[in-house]
Amino acid sequence: MAAFLREALRVAAMDLEGTARDAGPVFFDRGLIDAAAALQRLCGVPLVQSLGESRPYGRLVFLAPPWPDIYCADEARRHGFREAEAEYAHLDATYQALGYEVRVLPRASVAERADFVLEAIRRG
């Protein structure tokens, strides 16, 4: 598990480096902090060991909680709903502890969620 998560850290760091010259907002679905948080939660590796003092993303983070009535396990999502809840709670706490402003995405249509994100970015 630790080797898999360390590889996820490496890939997330490469993704981040690949956007260094991009103008405007860049969105990541899972990133460096998510991988470091998983390594911490599942293997006990301290965040400072995985991230150092780096805070690589903008201050605003959007999280989508697991919604029980639409949640299902499949090839891409192998863990159950309770594990998803635990992961969500850990990510929320981790981002906040690192000084990020967490915004929870509303349970709404894709268009409404996109409007929510764009409005939050506009307001800064």
N, C-alpha and C positions, 0 to 999 in steps of 0.2 A: 504494500500500500504506500509506504513512504517513497519508494522509487517512482511510482506512478505520479504521486503528488509533486515530487521534485521536478519531474518532467513537465508537469502542468505549469509549475512556476517558470521553468525555462521558456516554454512556449509563450506564456503570457508576457514575459519580459521582451521576447522578440516581437510580439504583436505591438507592444507599447512603443518599442524603438521604431517600428515601421511606420508609426503615425507621427513621429516627431516633427515632420515638416508640413503636416496637414494643417490647413487653415480652418477655423471654425470648430464647432463641437465635434467630438468623435465619441461614439458609443461603443461600449464593450459589453458583451454578454458573457459574463465570467471573466475575471481578469486576475492580475497579480495578487490582489488582496484576497480574493475568493480562494485562490490556491493556497496562500499562506494561512488563511483562517482554517481551511480543511486540514492542513498539515499540523496546525496547532491542536485542533479539536480531536483529530483521530490518532495522532502520533505524539502529541505533547511537545512539539517543536515550538519554542517561543517565537512570537511574531517578529521580534527584533532580530532574531537569527535569520529569518527568511527575508525580511524587508529592510533591515537596518533602520535608519531614520527617515528613509524615503517616504514621501507621500506623493505618489506619481500622478494622481488624477485630480481633476477639478474638485472643488469642495462639495458639489451636489451629486448625490448618488440616488438612483431610483431602484427600489426593490419591489418585487412582486411576491406577495405572500402565497403560500400554497392554499388553494381554495378546494375544500373537500368535495364539493359536488362535481368538479371537473377534473380532479386529480386522478391519474391512472399511472400504474407502473407499465413500462414497456422497455424496448431495447435501449433507448437513450436514458430512461429514468428507471433505474433498477431498484431503488429503495422505496420503502413504503411511506405512507402519509406521515406517520409519527416521526420518522427520520427526516422527512422534508421540513416538518415544523421545527425540529431541533436545529437543523442546518440554517433555516431562515432566522431563527432567534439568535443563533451564534453570529451570523453575518451582520444582522442589524446591530448587535452589541459591539462587534468588532469595528465596523465602520464608524460608529459613534465614538468609541474609545479612541480611535485614530483622528478624531476631529472633523470627520465628514458630516455633512448635513444630509440625513436620510429622508427621502420622500417615498412614501408607500404609494404604489400605483393603485388607482381606484379599480374596483371590479366594474368594468364598463367595456364598451365596444373598443376595438382597436383604434378607430378614429378618435374616440373620446380620450383614450389613454395617450395617444400621440398629441392631441391638443393640450392635455395636462402637462406633458413633458415640455412641449414648446413654450407654454405659458410660464412654467417654472424657470426655464432658461432665460426667457425674455426678462423676467423680473430680477433675475440674478441672484 
